[in-house]
Amino acid sequence: MSTKKFLINEHPPPNKVLENLIVNEETKRNLQETKDGVIVFDRQGIVIFLNDTAKKYFPSPLSQIIGKPIEKLVPLNSMAQRRLFCKARKYFSLATTGIPQEFHWVEEKGKHPIQAFNVIFNATILDDKKVTIIRFIDILQVKTFEWALWSLAKINNYGCINDIIDDITELASEVFYAEYGVVSLFDQEITHSISYFHQGKEPNFSHALADTPCQQVRKEKKICYYNGDVRAKFPKFQFLTDFNINSYLGGPLINSEDEVVGSLVVMSEQKFKVSSLYKTLFQLFMDRISLEIERLLAQRKLQFLASFPQQDPNPVIRIDSDGTLLYANKSGFEILNQWSMRDNKTPNILMEACQRAQQQEEGIREEFTINHRVYLFTLVWIESFSQINIYAIDISELKLAQQKMRNLANFDTLTNVANREYFKTTFNHWLIDAKNNAQQLALLLIDLDNFKSVNDTFGHPIGDRLLKTVTRRISGCLRSSDFIARLGGDEFVVLLKIHKVSDIYKIAEKINQVLCSPFELGEYHIESSCSTGISFYPQNGVTTSELLKNADIAMYQAKKNGRNQYCLFSNVRHNGESKRRTLIKRSLKGTDLVNQLSINYQPQFDLQSKKIIGFEAFVRWHHPKEGLISPYEFIPLAEQTGAIYSIGYWVIKQALQDYQKTMMSISDAKLSLNIALSQLNDHHFIEHLCENINRFEVSNELVILDLAEQISTIQYRHLDEHLQEIHALGIQLSLDNYGSEYSSLSRLLEVPINVVKIDQNFLHTLETQPRHRAFISGIIDLANKMELQVIQKGVENKSQNEALKNLGCRYAQGFYYCPPLSLNELKEFLTKYALLN
């Protein structure tokens, strides 16, 4: 059977395929060391080996490549690909006769190469087997270079200059796979595009040179290349942000007098690599465009001197040396009339500019404001005719854009209030005035509570709308003399001049009130609040950084106190707490954190049978310096720092392991795990949970996830799908602290809850407050009718136990029955419990 026939029609039997798959490991290493792609075929044309470079060009997994003929691997979606493959098959057959073969595999889109290889076929012997090796070398850059040179040479030298520049600009964009291509001319402060491509020819535009990469091209007089970081390097250039541009390649266009007159630029949203070969190509584009621009400028100068077209929409004026008007188009007459021209003479202000132009060999440019519009006048003295030609451009919009760019340096683009830098500048001025006038100042630092969860839940667009609404509400609470700024994220700062200290407290209270009112953002109902820290000048500091830092400390104290309130800075209290909070945050990021964690278990009891029905796991942190740190203190900080995910993973694994060894032997006793709502946003949470349940051979039905009652609020509806998925797996869900501020009866119908845990605060007034007693009784009755299990938390004494039994509550946990115990303590407790029961 010939190799060629086999390649086309037949496949070897399976046992032969397996025989051909064997390749010596040392041979494999040698083939891997080359940077080129290598494919090894046996004598029947079956693939027996690919090196790593070759694998990148085939979409199929290795298991679907080895043992297959090559025609099964190469996608043949076009006639051109099929022709190339036929050619390759021919060379393959010739190579098997012992004569090495070589050809270029080049795929094109239009005429543009998109994939190119130099393919070499060679028959040889490896591991005592006759094989054919195909080696393919990536020559895409070389082929692209050849195509670009060919395309550049094709551009007609005798065509319209603007068309030639357009063709080169478009070609440069295609070569570098850039979405944007621009050729611009520079004047002193402005760059004006003369060719602009973005998915086709676009209208030209102008922008200021300051703080742009084009300014860097002009300054360095060489090619400038920013791969993926151009926005970071030029943050003030709004064009880059508006069009999401991340990569930039630009070079100077230099005239015959060695002056930079403009630039060629290609830009992309993606990164693009620029090799030395491509830089050479880019330089060729620049040189060609520079020549065309020389021609263009010379042509324009001749046209400018020869005549002024009537149809030009911009003002065009020609006057003689004594100021007599020789010519003006319609726009030119309008400007002269606005200047109140009389007796066919030129206004004095323009005549003075003409005299200055007459003294210059080159033309001059000056700005004039006429009837609230700004014009840039170009005045050129024509010696041979003793005339001055004037060409004016309305640059009012450009001036407005420049002013907007200056505003960007001072104001937050989202909320339109002052930004951090402008706040610092303003506050420094306030502090100087306050010092000179012995005046007191107040600084309010405002931080939204739970803003991160809003962003995570509803997305950044809704978060941005919330920030805009928050800004309006805060501004509505302020006096005309007060100053507001956004520092970034969800932090705002307000500066106030103190006339009466009580006024400051009233403003802070008012801000808290308006920000705790619900926000209706389209279809979204969002509940939020704020925590405010207040520092005073000069009592709490005399510099911007001091007062801001101390207000920040006070703000965190407000959060710690329960949020939705303000707090005044106190040196004695805050210094210690700030250091502790910083230490805890740093420790949460430490590599040794999980070695400092442990888990305590609190049994849950059936009040009728006194049997243990389950165990709730409580994580404990034994800090090497601070000792035992309460979960109420470190869990919120863990959510802020992201450490909650690693802590949560550890708790799940350790608790299930402990449960398997110690608690699972008690019939039907379940394990309750406290889960932070932020953990449910983790896409790997369910996978990790199920993996450990299976690992420790625990039944899904014996695991309960305790969820904070905030899950009942509207803003966590997006988690319902995750809860349904968990519930479908047979894992039970418990609603913790039911009856607190987030209670929602309707959500009990929507969320797949199995267990309701009643908030322990009701127990303290169970015997003295009939309404609380009725509330618990109502919850128990409702849960029973809904076939939900009710567990009362925090039972501390006998009277509470008896009251619960009388109300029909069957299950409870608390110190009255058993406190949370370490694993060893729990083992002792269970031993004694078994003896007593």
C-alpha positions in Angstrom: 0.0 0.0 0.0 1.5 3.4 -0.9 1.8 6.1 1.7 -0.1 8.5 -0.5 -3.0 6.2 -0.9 -3.1 5.6 2.9 -3.1 9.3 3.6 -6.1 9.8 1.4 -8.3 6.8 2.0 -7.5 4.4 4.8 -6.6 4.1 8.5 -4.4 1.4 10.0 -6.0 -1.1 12.3 -6.1 -0.1 16.0 -3.2 -2.4 17.1 -1.0 -0.8 14.5 -1.8 2.6 15.7 -0.8 1.7 19.3 2.4 0.2 18.0 3.2 3.5 16.2 2.6 5.6 19.2 5.8 4.4 21.0 8.5 7.1 20.8 11.7 7.0 23.0 11.7 9.6 25.8 15.2 10.9 24.9 14.0 11.4 21.3 11.0 13.3 22.6 13.3 15.6 24.6 15.4 16.3 21.6 12.4 17.2 19.5 11.0 19.4 22.2 14.2 21.5 22.4 13.6 23.2 19.0 11.6 26.4 19.0 10.0 25.3 15.7 6.9 23.2 15.4 7.6 19.5 14.8 5.2 16.7 13.9 6.4 13.1 13.5 4.5 10.6 11.3 5.0 6.9 10.9 5.5 5.3 7.5 1.7 5.0 7.1 1.2 8.8 7.6 -0.1 8.6 11.1 0.8 11.2 13.7 2.9 9.7 16.5 4.3 12.8 18.1 3.9 16.6 18.3 6.2 18.9 20.3 4.7 21.7 22.4 5.2 24.4 19.7 3.2 22.3 17.2 0.4 21.6 19.7 -0.5 25.4 19.8 -1.6 25.3 16.2 -4.1 22.5 16.6 -7.4 23.1 18.5 -8.0 19.4 19.3 -6.7 17.7 22.5 -3.6 15.6 22.1 -5.7 12.4 22.6 -7.6 13.2 19.4 -4.4 14.0 17.4 -2.0 11.1 18.1 -2.9 8.1 16.0 -4.8 10.1 13.4 -3.9 11.0 9.8 -3.0 14.6 9.2 -6.1 15.4 7.1 -8.2 14.8 10.2 -6.3 17.5 12.1 -6.1 20.5 9.7 -9.3 22.6 9.4 -10.0 22.9 5.7 -12.8 25.6 5.7 -11.8 27.4 2.5 -10.8 26.5 -1.0 -7.4 28.2 -0.4 -6.8 25.9 2.7 -7.7 22.8 0.7 -5.3 23.8 -2.1 -2.5 24.3 0.4 -3.3 21.0 1.9 -3.2 19.2 -1.4 0.2 20.8 -2.0 1.5 19.7 1.4 0.3 16.2 0.8 2.2 16.1 -2.5 5.4 17.2 -0.8 4.8 14.7 2.0 4.6 11.8 -0.5 7.8 13.0 -2.2 9.6 13.2 1.1 8.9 9.6 2.0 11.0 8.6 -1.0 14.0 10.1 0.8 14.2 13.5 -0.9 13.7 16.4 1.5 11.0 18.9 0.5 10.2 22.4 1.4 7.3 24.9 0.7 5.6 28.0 2.2 2.2 27.5 3.7 0.6 31.0 3.6 -3.0 31.8 4.5 -4.3 35.2 3.6 -7.3 37.5 4.3 -7.6 39.5 1.2 -3.9 39.8 0.4 -2.9 40.2 4.1 -1.1 37.2 5.5 -2.7 35.9 8.6 -0.7 32.7 9.1 2.6 31.7 7.4 5.0 28.8 7.8 8.1 27.5 6.1 7.3 23.8 6.0 10.1 21.3 5.7 9.5 17.5 5.0 12.2 15.0 5.8 12.2 11.2 5.9 14.5 9.7 8.6 14.8 6.9 11.2 14.0 7.5 14.8 14.2 4.7 17.4 14.8 2.2 14.6 11.6 3.2 12.9 11.1 4.9 9.5 9.4 8.2 10.1 8.6 11.4 8.3 9.3 14.6 10.2 7.5 17.9 9.3 9.2 20.9 10.7 7.3 24.3 10.3 8.9 27.6 11.1 6.7 30.7 11.7 7.5 33.3 9.0 4.4 35.5 9.5 6.4 38.6 10.3 8.5 38.1 7.1 5.5 37.6 4.9 3.7 40.5 6.5 6.7 42.7 5.9 6.8 41.5 2.2 3.1 42.2 1.8 3.4 45.6 3.4 6.3 46.6 1.1 4.3 45.3 -1.9 1.2 47.3 -0.7 3.3 50.4 -0.1 4.9 50.2 -3.6 1.4 49.8 -5.1 0.2 53.1 -3.8 0.1 55.5 -6.7 2.8 58.3 -6.4 0.8 60.5 -8.8 -2.6 60.2 -7.0 -4.2 62.8 -4.7 -1.8 63.4 -1.8 -4.6 63.1 0.8 -5.6 59.8 -0.8 -2.0 58.6 -0.6 -1.7 59.5 3.1 -5.1 57.8 3.7 -3.9 54.6 2.0 -0.7 54.5 4.1 -2.6 55.2 7.3 -5.0 52.4 6.6 -2.1 50.1 5.6 -0.3 50.8 8.9 -3.5 50.0 10.9 -3.8 46.7 9.1 -0.2 45.7 9.5 -0.3 46.2 13.3 -3.9 45.0 13.7 -4.7 48.3 15.3 -8.2 49.7 15.6 -7.0 53.3 15.2 -4.6 54.9 12.7 -3.9 58.6 12.7 -1.7 61.0 10.7 -1.5 64.5 12.4 0.2 67.8 11.9 1.5 69.8 14.8 1.5 73.5 15.6 2.7 75.0 18.8 0.1 73.5 21.2 -2.4 71.7 19.0 -2.3 68.5 16.8 -4.7 68.4 13.9 -5.4 65.0 12.2 -5.3 64.9 8.4 -6.0 61.2 8.1 -8.0 59.2 10.7 -9.1 55.6 10.4 -11.3 53.6 12.8 -13.2 50.8 11.0 -12.9 53.0 7.9 -12.3 56.7 7.2 -13.4 59.0 10.0 -13.7 62.8 10.2 -10.6 64.6 11.3 -10.2 66.1 14.7 -7.9 68.3 16.8 -6.7 68.1 20.4 -4.1 69.8 22.7 -0.6 68.3 22.6 0.0 68.7 26.4 0.1 65.5 28.4 -0.2 63.3 25.4 2.0 60.6 23.9 2.2 62.7 20.7 3.9 65.4 22.8 6.5 62.7 23.8 7.0 61.7 20.2 7.6 65.4 19.3 10.0 65.8 22.3 12.0 62.6 21.8 12.0 62.8 18.0 11.8 59.0 17.8 9.3 56.2 17.7 7.5 55.8 21.1 5.9 52.5 22.0 3.5 51.8 24.9 2.3 48.2 25.1 -0.8 48.0 27.3 0.1 50.9 29.6 -0.4 54.1 27.6 -3.4 55.2 29.7 -1.5 54.7 32.9 1.4 56.8 31.6 -0.9 59.6 30.2 -3.9 59.7 32.6 -4.8 63.2 31.6 -5.3 62.4 27.9 -9.1 61.8 27.9 -9.1 60.5 24.3 -7.4 57.3 25.5 -10.0 56.7 28.2 -13.0 57.6 26.0 -12.0 55.0 23.3 -10.5 52.4 25.7 -7.1 52.6 24.1 -4.3 50.7 25.9 -1.5 50.4 23.4 0.2 53.1 21.3 2.9 53.2 18.6 3.8 56.6 17.3 6.6 58.1 15.3 7.6 61.6 14.2 7.1 63.0 10.7 10.2 65.0 9.9 10.5 67.6 7.1 13.5 68.4 5.0 14.7 70.9 7.6 14.8 68.2 10.2 11.8 69.5 12.1 9.0 67.4 13.6 5.9 68.6 11.8 3.5 65.8 12.8 3.1 62.1 13.7 2.0 58.7 12.4 0.2 56.8 15.2 -1.5 53.4 15.4 -3.5 52.6 18.6 -5.3 49.5 19.9 -7.5 48.4 22.7 -5.3 45.3 22.9 -1.6 44.8 23.4 0.4 44.4 20.2 4.0 43.3 19.8 6.4 45.4 17.8 9.6 43.6 16.7 12.6 45.4 15.2 11.4 44.3 11.8 8.1 45.9 12.3 9.7 49.1 13.6 11.7 49.2 10.4 8.4 48.9 8.5 6.8 51.6 10.6 9.8 53.9 9.8 9.2 53.3 6.1 5.6 54.3 6.5 6.7 57.5 8.4 9.3 58.4 5.7 6.8 58.0 2.9 4.2 60.1 4.7 6.8 62.7 5.5 7.5 63.1 1.8 3.8 63.3 1.0 3.3 65.9 3.7 6.1 68.0 2.2 4.3 67.9 -1.1 1.0 68.6 0.7 2.2 71.6 2.5 3.9 73.0 -0.6 0.7 72.4 -2.5 -1.5 74.0 0.1 0.8 77.0 0.3 0.5 77.5 -3.5 -3.2 77.1 -3.3 -3.4 79.6 -0.4 -1.4 82.2 -2.2 -3.2 81.7 -5.5 -6.8 82.1 -4.4 -9.4 81.6 -1.7 -12.3 79.4 -2.6 -15.8 81.0 -2.1 -17.2 77.8 -0.7 -14.7 77.7 2.2 -16.9 77.8 5.4 -14.1 79.4 7.4 -13.5 83.2 7.4 -11.0 84.2 4.6 -9.8 87.8 4.2 -7.3 89.5 2.0 -6.1 93.1 2.7 -3.4 95.3 1.3 -0.6 97.0 3.2 -2.7 100.1 4.1 -5.6 98.1 5.5 -7.9 98.3 2.5 -10.1 95.2 2.1 -9.4 93.3 -1.1 -11.4 90.2 -0.6 -13.5 88.4 2.0 -15.8 85.4 1.8 -19.2 85.3 3.5 -17.8 84.2 6.9 -15.0 86.8 6.6 -17.5 89.6 6.0 -19.5 88.5 9.1 -16.5 88.8 11.3 -15.6 92.2 10.0 -19.1 93.4 10.5 -19.0 92.2 14.1 -15.9 94.3 14.5 -18.0 97.3 13.3 -15.8 98.0 10.2 -16.3 101.4 8.6 -15.2 103.1 5.4 -13.9 99.8 4.0 -11.0 99.9 6.4 -9.7 97.1 8.6 -10.4 97.3 12.4 -7.4 98.5 14.4 -7.1 95.3 16.4 -6.7 93.3 13.2 -4.5 95.9 11.6 -2.0 95.8 14.5 -1.8 92.0 14.0 -1.2 92.6 10.3 1.7 94.9 11.1 3.2 92.2 13.2 2.8 89.6 10.5 4.5 92.0 8.0 7.6 92.0 10.2 7.8 88.2 10.2 9.1 86.0 7.4 6.7 83.3 8.3 3.1 83.8 9.1 1.8 84.4 12.6 -1.2 83.0 14.6 -3.2 85.0 17.0 -6.5 84.4 18.9 -9.4 86.8 18.8 -12.7 86.7 20.7 -15.5 88.0 18.5 -19.1 88.0 19.7 -18.4 85.3 22.4 -16.7 83.0 19.8 -12.9 82.4 19.8 -11.1 82.4 16.4 -7.5 81.4 15.6 -6.2 83.8 12.9 -3.4 82.8 10.6 -1.8 85.9 9.0 0.7 85.6 6.1 2.5 88.6 4.5 2.9 88.1 0.8 5.8 90.3 -0.1 5.4 90.1 -3.9 1.9 91.4 -3.7 2.2 93.6 -0.6 -0.8 91.9 0.8 -1.8 90.0 3.9 -3.8 86.8 3.6 -5.9 85.9 6.6 -7.4 82.6 7.3 -9.5 82.1 10.5 -10.8 79.0 12.3 -13.5 78.9 14.9 -11.8 77.2 17.9 -14.5 77.9 20.5 -15.3 74.2 20.9 -11.6 73.4 21.2 -11.2 76.1 23.9 -14.2 74.6 25.7 -12.6 71.1 25.4 -9.4 72.5 26.8 -11.3 74.0 29.7 -13.0 70.6 30.3 -9.6 69.0 30.3 -8.4 71.4 33.0 -11.6 70.6 34.9 -10.7 67.0 34.8 -7.6 67.8 36.9 -9.9 69.2 39.6 -13.2 67.5 39.5 -14.4 63.9 39.8 -15.8 62.8 36.4 -18.5 60.6 37.8 -20.1 62.9 40.4 -18.8 66.4 39.2 -17.7 67.3 42.7 -14.1 68.1 43.6 -11.6 65.2 43.4 -8.9 64.3 45.9 -6.2 66.6 44.5 -8.5 69.6 44.4 -9.7 68.8 47.9 -6.1 68.9 49.2 -5.4 72.2 47.4 -8.6 73.8 48.7 -8.1 72.5 52.3 -4.6 73.8 52.4 -5.9 77.3 51.5 -8.6 76.9 54.2 -6.0 75.9 56.8 -3.9 79.0 56.0 -6.9 81.3 56.2 -8.0 79.6 59.4 -4.6 80.0 61.0 -4.4 83.7 60.0 -8.0 84.4 61.3 -8.0 82.1 64.3 -10.9 80.2 62.9 -12.1 76.6 63.6 -12.8 74.1 60.8 -14.4 70.7 60.7 -13.7 67.8 58.4 -16.4 65.1 57.8 -15.2 61.9 56.2 -18.3 59.9 54.9 -18.1 56.3 53.9 -21.1 54.3 52.6 -21.8 51.1 54.5 -21.8 47.9 52.4 -21.1 49.7 49.1 -18.8 46.8 48.1 -21.8 44.4 48.3 -23.9 46.7 46.2 -21.2 46.7 43.5 -20.8 42.9 43.7 -24.6 42.4 43.7 -25.8 44.8 41.1 -22.7 45.6 39.1 -20.6 48.8 38.7 -23.1 50.7 36.6 -25.7 50.6 39.4 -22.9 51.4 41.9 -22.1 54.5 39.8 -25.7 55.6 39.8 -25.9 55.1 43.6 -22.8 57.3 44.0 -24.3 60.1 41.9 -27.5 60.0 44.0 -25.5 60.0 47.2 -23.6 63.1 46.1 -26.8 64.9 45.4 -28.2 64.0 48.8 -25.1 65.1 50.7 -24.9 68.3 48.7 -28.5 69.0 49.7 -27.5 69.0 53.4 -24.7 71.5 53.0 -24.5 75.3 53.3 -23.3 77.5 50.4 -20.0 78.0 52.2 -19.3 74.3 52.6 -17.1 72.2 50.3 -17.6 68.6 49.2 -15.2 66.3 47.4 -15.1 62.6 46.5 -11.8 61.0 47.5 -12.5 57.8 45.5 -14.6 54.7 45.7 -17.4 55.4 48.2 -15.6 57.9 50.3 -16.6 61.6 50.4 -15.2 64.5 52.5 -17.0 67.7 53.5 -15.2 70.8 54.8 -17.1 73.2 57.0 -16.2 76.5 58.7 -17.4 76.5 62.3 -19.6 79.2 63.5 -21.4 77.0 66.1 -20.2 73.5 66.8 -23.8 72.4 67.1 -24.3 73.2 63.4 -21.7 70.6 62.6 -23.5 67.9 64.5 -26.8 68.9 62.8 -25.3 68.6 59.4 -23.7 65.2 60.2 -27.1 63.9 61.5 -28.9 65.2 58.5 -26.4 63.4 56.1 -26.9 60.2 58.1 -30.7 60.5 57.8 -30.8 61.2 54.0 -28.4 58.4 53.2 -30.3 55.7 55.2 -33.4 56.4 53.2 -33.9 53.7 50.5 -32.5 54.4 47.0 -34.8 53.6 44.0 -32.6 53.2 41.0 -34.9 52.1 38.2 -36.0 48.6 39.0 -33.6 48.3 41.9 -34.4 49.0 45.5 -31.2 49.6 47.5 -31.0 50.2 51.2 -27.8 51.7 52.5 -26.4 54.0 55.2 -23.2 55.8 56.0 -20.6 56.0 58.7 -19.1 59.5 59.3 -15.9 60.4 61.1 -15.4 64.0 62.3 -12.1 65.8 63.1 -11.6 69.4 64.1 -9.0 72.0 63.3 -6.9 72.8 65.3 -7.8 70.4 68.1 -7.3 67.1 66.2 -4.5 68.3 63.8 -3.1 71.2 61.8 -2.4 69.6 58.5 -4.5 68.0 55.8 -3.0 64.6 56.2 -3.4 64.7 60.1 -7.1 65.7 60.0 -8.0 63.3 57.2 -6.3 60.4 59.0 -8.0 61.2 62.3 -11.4 61.5 60.6 -10.8 58.1 59.0 -10.1 56.6 62.4 -13.3 58.2 63.8 -15.2 56.9 60.8 -14.1 53.3 61.5 -15.2 53.7 65.1 -18.6 54.7 63.8 -18.8 51.5 61.7 -17.7 49.5 64.7 -20.4 51.1 66.9 -23.1 49.8 64.6 -22.9 52.0 61.4 -25.4 54.6 60.3 -23.9 57.1 62.8 -21.2 59.7 63.2 -18.3 59.6 65.6 -15.9 62.4 66.8 -12.2 61.7 66.9 -10.6 61.0 70.3 -6.8 60.6 70.5 -6.9 58.3 73.5 -9.5 55.9 72.2 -8.7 55.9 68.5 -5.0 55.5 68.6 -5.2 52.1 70.3 -8.1 50.9 68.2 -6.5 52.0 65.0 -3.3 50.1 65.8 -5.3 47.0 66.7 -7.4 47.1 63.5 -4.3 47.6 61.4 -2.6 44.6 63.2 -5.6 42.4 62.6 -5.8 43.3 58.9 -2.1 42.5 58.5 -2.5 39.3 60.4 -5.4 38.2 58.2 -3.1 38.4 55.2 -0.4 36.3 56.9 0.5 32.9 55.7 0.2 31.3 59.2 -3.4 32.4 59.7 -5.1 28.9 59.5 -2.6 27.5 62.0 -4.0 30.1 64.5 -7.7 29.1 63.9 -9.7 26.5 65.8 -13.4 25.4 65.9 -15.7 25.1 68.8 -18.9 23.1 68.6 -22.2 23.8 70.5 -24.7 21.0 70.7 -28.4 21.6 69.8 -31.1 19.8 71.7 -34.6 18.4 71.4 -36.3 19.9 74.4 -38.8 17.0 74.6 -36.5 14.0 74.3 -33.3 15.8 75.4 -31.5 14.2 72.5 -28.7 16.0 70.6 -30.0 16.9 67.1 -27.0 18.8 65.8 -23.9 20.8 66.4 -23.1 24.4 65.3 -19.5 25.2 64.4 -17.9 28.4 65.6 -14.5 29.5 64.3 -12.1 30.9 66.9 -8.9 32.9 66.3 -6.1 32.6 68.8 -3.8 35.5 67.8 -0.2 35.0 69.0 -0.1 38.6 70.4 -3.7 39.7 70.9 -5.0 36.4 72.2 -8.5 35.3 71.5 -10.1 37.7 68.9 -13.9 37.6 68.6 -15.5 36.6 65.3 -17.6 39.8 65.6 -14.3 41.7 65.3 -12.3 39.8 62.7 -15.0 38.4 60.3 -16.0 41.9 59.0 -12.3 42.7 58.5 -11.8 39.4 56.8 -14.6 40.2 54.3 -13.0 43.6 53.6 -9.6 42.1 53.0 -10.8 39.0 51.1 -9.4 36.6 53.8 -13.0 35.3 54.4 -12.6 32.9 51.4 -9.5 31.1 52.8 -11.0 31.1 56.3 -14.3 29.7 54.9 -12.5 27.0 53.0 -10.5 25.9 56.0 -13.6 25.9 58.3 -15.6 23.7 55.9 -12.8 21.1 55.6 -11.9 21.0 59.3 -15.4 21.0 60.6 -16.4 18.1 58.2 -13.3 16.2 59.3 -14.1 16.7 63.0 -17.8 15.8 62.4 -16.8 12.5 60.7 -14.5 11.5 63.5 -16.5 12.7 66.5 -20.1 13.7 65.9 -21.4 11.6 63.0 -21.9 8.6 65.2 -24.8 10.3 66.9 -27.9 9.3 65.0 -29.2 12.0 62.6 -27.2 14.8 64.4 -26.5 17.5 61.8 -23.5 19.9 61.4 -24.3 23.6 61.0 -21.7 25.8 59.3 -21.9 29.6 59.5 -21.4 31.0 56.0 -20.8 34.7 55.2 -22.9 35.9 52.3 -19.8 37.1 50.5 -18.7 33.5 50.3 -21.8 32.7 48.1 -20.5 35.1 45.5 -17.5 32.7 45.1 -18.0 30.6 42.0 -16.0 27.8 43.5 -17.8 27.7 46.9 -20.4 25.0 46.0 -17.7 22.9 44.3 -15.4 23.1 47.3 -18.3 22.3 49.8 -19.4 19.2 47.8 -15.8 18.0 47.3 -15.2 18.0 51.1 -18.6 16.4 51.9 -17.7 13.6 49.6 -14.2 13.4 50.9 -15.3 12.8 54.5 -18.2 10.6 53.4 -20.9 12.8 55.0 -24.4 12.7 53.7 -25.6 16.0 52.2 -28.7 15.9 54.3 -26.7 16.1 57.5 -25.1 19.5 56.5 -26.8 22.8 57.3 -25.5 26.2 56.1 -26.3 29.0 58.5 -27.0 32.2 56.5 -27.1 35.7 57.9 -30.6 37.1 57.9 -29.6 39.8 55.4 -30.2 37.1 52.8 -33.9 38.1 53.2 -33.3 41.6 51.9 -34.0 42.6 48.3 -30.4 43.4 47.5 -29.4 39.7 47.9 -32.0 38.3 45.5 -29.2 37.5 43.0 -28.1 34.8 45.4 -31.4 32.9 45.1 -30.1 30.8 42.2 -27.1 29.7 44.2 -29.4 28.8 47.2 -31.7 26.8 44.9 -28.6 24.9 43.6 -27.4 24.1 47.1 -30.9 23.1 48.2 -31.2 20.8 45.1 -28.1 18.9 46.3 -29.9 18.0 49.6 -27.9 20.4 51.7 -30.1 22.2 54.2 -30.2 26.0 54.7 -30.8 27.8 57.9 -31.9 31.5 58.4 -29.9 32.8 61.3 -31.0 35.5 63.8 -34.5 35.6 62.5 -36.5 38.6 63.9 -33.6 41.1 63.7 -33.8 44.3 61.5 -33.8 42.4 58.2 -36.8 40.1 58.8 -39.0 39.4 55.8 -41.9 36.9 56.0 -42.4 36.9 52.2 -38.8 35.9 51.6 -39.4 32.7 53.6 -41.6 31.7 50.7 -38.9 32.6 48.1 -35.7 31.3 49.7 -35.5 27.5 50.1 -35.0 27.6 53.9 -35.2 24.4 56.1 -34.4 25.9 59.5 -35.2 29.2 61.2 -33.0 30.3 64.2 -34.7 32.9 66.3 -32.6 35.9 67.4 -31.6 35.5 71.0 -32.3 39.2 71.9 -36.0 38.2 72.3 -35.2 35.9 75.2 -34.1 38.8 77.4 -37.6 40.2 77.4 -39.6 37.0 76.9 -41.2 37.1 80.3 -41.7 40.8 80.6 -42.7 41.8 77.1 -46.0 40.1 76.0 -45.4 41.3 72.4 -42.1 39.6 72.2 -43.6 36.5 73.6 -46.4 36.6 71.0 -43.8 37.2 68.2 -41.9 34.1 69.1 -45.1 32.1 69.4 -46.1 33.4 66.0 -42.8 32.4 64.4 -43.1 28.9 65.8 -46.6 28.4 64.6 -45.9 29.8 61.2 -42.7 27.7 60.8 -44.6 24.5 61.9 -47.2 25.1 59.3 -44.5 25.7 56.6 -42.8 22.5 57.8 -39.7 24.4 58.9 -37.6 23.5 61.9 -37.3 26.2 64.6 -34.2 26.5 66.8 -34.0 29.1 69.6 -30.5 30.5 70.1 -28.9 31.7 73.2 -30.9 30.1 76.0 -29.2 31.1 79.2 -31.4 29.9 82.1 -34.1 27.5 83.3 -36.9 30.1 83.1 -36.2 30.8 79.4 -36.1 27.0 78.8 -39.5 26.5 80.4 -41.0 29.5 78.6 -39.9 28.1 75.2 -41.3 24.7 76.0 -44.6 26.3 76.9 -44.6 28.2 73.6 -44.2 25.0 71.7 -40.5 25.5 70.7 -39.0 22.1 70.4 -35.3 22.8 69.6 -32.8 25.1 71.3 -29.2 25.7 72.0 -27.4 27.9 74.5 -25.1 28.1 77.6 -28.0 26.7 79.7 -27.6 23.3 77.9 -23.9 23.5 76.8 -21.5 26.2 75.8 -19.4 26.0 72.6 -16.7 23.4 73.3 -13.3 22.6 71.7 -13.1 19.2 70.0 -11.4 17.5 73.0 -14.0 19.0 75.4 -16.8 17.9 73.1 -15.5 14.3 73.2 -15.6 14.4 77.0 -19.1 15.9 77.0 -20.4 13.3 74.6 -19.0 10.5 76.7 -20.7 11.8 79.8 -23.9 12.6 77.8 -24.0 9.0 76.5 -23.7 7.6 80.1 -26.5 9.9 81.4 -28.8 9.2 78.6 
